[in-house]
Amino acid sequence: MFPDFNNPIFRDEAKARKWLEAELWPDGPICPHCGVLNGSTKVHGATARPGLYMCNDCRSQFTVTVGTLMERSKIPLTKWLYATYLLMSSKKGMSTQQLHRTLGVSLKSTWFLMHRIREALREGGSPFTQLGGNDKKVEIDETFVGGLEKNKHRNKRKHA
């Protein structure tokens, strides 16, 4: 089943923000600084950023992206959602070059996007965690690692 890439959340910044707010804040805005639910006011005005809220308790300003992988990024929210969808739905992964061409953003921005998305998907918090986790069984198919001695380069062979 292919998604509708003409969906407004992939094309319209305001609708993407509204969709993300509904997903992350189903009961109303939550201040990421003090944790107050529905204790904030939407900031309006010519100089206010879109989707900016001010907490009535701690007086901090925040948007829906604070505390997410999209925080402090100049990349449009529509590109974030599109990239996340494409990376999550591709069976064999996607190269930075391919995503760069698909999104139409710079290669540096695409690299940044992919690293943030992959970091958000990582489990365990450390790249040095045990395979499968602590006290978990891992099943492996038979594998031959190393190759034959006669096929190795002369300086890599084990001399008898």
N, C-alpha and C positions, 0 to 999 in steps of 0.2 A: 504494500500500500504506500503510494508516494504522497507526500504532503503537498499542500497547495502553497507553492512558493510565492504566490501572489497574496498570501495571507497578510493582512495589515501589520502584524507583529514583525514581519521580515522587511517591510517597506516604509512604515510610518513610525517615526521616533516617538511621538506622543502615544500612539496605540501600543507600542512595545513597552513603554514605561508603565502604562495603565495595566497591561497584562501581567507584567512582572510584579507590580504592587499587589494585584489580586492573588497571585500565586504565593508570594512571600508573606503578605499581610492579609490573610482572609478576614480577620476580625478588626482590621484597622491598623494604622501606622504604629510601629513599635520603635521607640527611641533606642538606637544601638549603644548610646552612651550610659543611660541610666535604666533602661528596660521598661519604661512606663508605656502602657498600652493606651492608645487613644488619648494621650495627653499632649498632643501636638497640634499646631496650626499650620496650614499650608501658607507659604509665603507667596504673595502676589506682588506684582509691580514690574516696571520696565527693566530693572536691573537684576531681578531675581532669576536664578537658573530654573529651568523647567523641573518640576517634581521636587522642589526644595521645601522642606518642613522645618519648623522650629519647635523644639520641645518646650512646653510651658513650665516644666519643673526645673530642668538643668540649663535651660536657655541655649542649648546647643543646636546647631543647624545640621541637617542630614538629608540624604536622599535614600531611595530604595537600594542603591548599589553599595552603600556603606556596609562593610563586613562581608562582602561577596568578592568573587574573583574579578568583578568588573570595577571595583573601587579604584578611584584615582586614575582612571583611564580616559584618554581623549577619544578613543575609538567609539563610534556610535553604538548605541544599545542594539540597534537592528543587526549590525554586523556581529556582535557578540552572540545574539540568539541564533543567527543563521549558522555561524561557525560551530557553536555548541551542538546544534542539531546535526549538522553534517558529520562532525567527528563521532558523535554518539551512534549514528545510524549506519555508518560505513562498516562493513564486515571486516575488511582487511586493513583498516586504517586509511589515513590520507596523508600525503606528503605536504610539506609546507608550500612547495611550489604549486601544487594543484589547488590548495585552498587559497593561495595568493591570487591565482588566476580567477577562481570562482567568485571570491569576495570583491575583487577589484580594489584592494588596499595594498599598501607597500609591503614588500617582503619582510621588512623589519617589524612592522605591525603584526603581520601574520605569525611570525616567529614568536612574538610576545603573546599573542592570543593563544597559540597552541601550548606554550609552556604553562601559562596560567590555567588553562582548562585541564591539561594533564596533571598538574600539581593538585588541583581540586579533586580529581578522581582517584588520586593515590590513597591507598589504605595504610594504616600503621604509623604514619608520621615519620618513618625513617626508611631510607632505601636499603638498610642493612638488616631488615627484619627477616626471620626465618621463612622459608618457602612454605606457604600454607598457613603459617601462624604457629604460635606456641602450642605444643602437645597435639598437633594435627597430623594425620597421615596423608602423605602425598603419594599418589600412584603414578608410575612412570612407565612408558613403553620401553622395550629393549632398545638400547642405543649403543652404537660403537663409536667411541670418541678417540681420535688420535690418528688413525690411518696406519697403513703398513710402513714399516721401517724403510723398505726399499723405495718408497715413493716420496720420502722426506728429503729435504735438501741435505747435502753432505754435512754441513756444520750443525744440523739439528738431529742427526741420527745418534742413537745411543751406541757407543762402541763397546763391543764385548771383550 
